[in-house]
Amino acid sequence: MTEIRLRDAELADMPAVTAIYAHHVQTGYGSFEEIPPAVEEMVRRRDQVLARGLPWRLAECDGRVAGYCYASPYHARSAYRFTVQDSIYIDERFVNRGVGSALLTDLIGRCTDLGYRQMIAVIGDSGNEGSLRLHTRLGFRTIGQAVNVGIKFGRWLDLVLMQRALGEHADVPAAPPVGYLPPADQMGP
Ligand SMILES: CC(C)(COP(=O)(O)OP(=O)(O)OC[C@H]1O[C@@H](n2cnc3c(N)ncnc32)[C@H](O)[C@@H]1OP(=O)(O)O)[C@@H](O)C(=O)NCCC(=O)NCCS
């Protein structure tokens, strides 16, 4: 395969991003969504990520969008402000060729540089070998598993939580991460 080029996802990339995600929503267990979102909804999600100064990154191979990943707040409540969650989806034609590793390595570096301290992966399906291996390879360890909390295509699904530290700090930081926005809505965990 030719070189993997990483860059920010632009508005013009969102139809390709939407198509990649739609495939995985319709055929896999990695996402617990069951109806693929429209482009407008994916644009809205990207806007929310960018509004927090968080990265939404994209990989290109052979001039085509091969995959994307982004970071979002792990939970809305303010005490979670140093913790992000990653989301990553690779075009089915490019899986298992190193694109996911390149994207996630980049995302980890960017979130570390912004001042975040922990990254959580919320992995749909305990049989999701690709995602479990990708995250293990990049230093995540399994911290828990919720059993039979999802149902898709007539099958009960587990959720696996994995975590890695961003950087090696032990101190309590004086300031929130760069771009941190206090939540408008404190509902949820
Ligand atoms: C999970 C995913 C992002 C991994 O990206 P990728 O580009 O395929 O990953 P890489 O090629 O960098 O490979 C990373 C590791 O995963 C392994 N892997 C990738 N796809 C695999 C598969 N289908 N089955 C088993 N292992 C797989 C690779 O062998 C490699 O393992 P290693 O470190 O032990 O050598 C991608 O397969 C994908 O989009 N899956 C569907 C959507 C999904 O589940 N997203 C994650 C939601 S939490």
The ligand as a Gaussian input file, in Angstrom:
#p B3LYP/6-31G(d) Opt

LIG

0 1
 C      -10.816000      -1.529000      14.593000
 C      -10.207000      -0.777000      13.426000
 C      -10.369000       0.728000      13.664000
 C       -8.712000      -1.123000      13.359000
 O       -8.098000      -0.374000      12.331000
 P       -7.075000      -1.079000      11.320000
 O       -6.588000      -0.065000      10.354000
 O       -7.722000      -2.275000      10.753000
 O       -5.911000      -1.503000      12.346000
 P       -4.371000      -1.807000      12.020000
 O       -4.242000      -2.322000      10.619000
 O       -3.559000      -0.646000      12.420000
 O       -4.117000      -3.045000      12.993000
 C       -4.056000      -2.926000      14.406000
 C       -4.129000      -4.312000      15.017000
 O       -5.461000      -4.837000      14.834000
 C       -5.395000      -6.099000      14.152000
 N       -6.594000      -6.188000      13.322000
 C       -7.096000      -5.265000      12.476000
 N       -8.230000      -5.710000      11.916000
 C       -8.447000      -6.929000      12.445000
 C       -9.485000      -7.895000      12.293000
 N      -10.519000      -7.675000      11.480000
 N       -9.415000      -9.050000      13.017000
 C       -8.386000      -9.273000      13.855000
 N       -7.376000      -8.375000      14.057000
 C       -7.408000      -7.244000      13.341000
 C       -4.108000      -6.019000      13.356000
 O       -3.638000      -7.311000      13.010000
 C       -3.213000      -5.340000      14.359000
 O       -2.880000      -6.284000      15.379000
 P       -1.399000      -6.424000      15.972000
 O       -1.081000      -5.128000      16.652000
 O       -1.546000      -7.545000      16.925000
 O       -0.521000      -6.685000      14.800000
 C      -10.854000      -1.153000      12.066000
 O      -10.691000      -2.541000      11.877000
 C      -12.321000      -0.805000      11.987000
 O      -12.675000       0.251000      11.500000
 N      -13.200000      -1.703000      12.472000
 C      -14.633000      -1.543000      12.416000
 C      -15.144000      -0.390000      13.233000
 C      -14.753000      -0.497000      14.697000
 O      -14.946000      -1.503000      15.348000
 N      -14.203000       0.625000      15.201000
 C      -13.782000       0.737000      16.572000
 C      -14.942000       1.097000      17.429000
 S      -14.466000       1.008000      19.139000

